[in-house]
Amino acid sequence: MIKQIKSSKVNPDVSSVECKKQLLPVRDSLDILNGKWKLPIIIALSFGRKRFKVIEREVKGITAKMLSKELKDLEMNKLVKRTVYDTKPVTVEYELTEYGKTLDDVIDALRDWGVKHRNKILGKPKK
């Protein structure tokens, strides 16, 4: 969409409206995924259902308190599902919802861009 807007000659008023239309959903997305921990948690869960302690080990540097907060936020936004099993002791597992799995392409695009950016900044050749 942005390429289409750039390639056409648009008057400034229309351009401003289009900019706002583009910016709103991007801001919404960033509000949900913002922060140091949400994407690493989502990436950890993209490999399957996990218990709290496993996620805590895989997401290096996160505290239990922060992980709990971030998982609640992700659950509230319907990206993560929390399942409590009636065992002794109680077992709790987290997994991406079907909606959460829709972020796979977004994460792939971010990873690909990150590799290109790192190579550009560090001057490494393309492979």
Order of alpha helices (4+ residues) and beta strands (2+ residues): alpha-alpha-alpha-beta-alpha-alpha-beta-beta-alpha-alpha
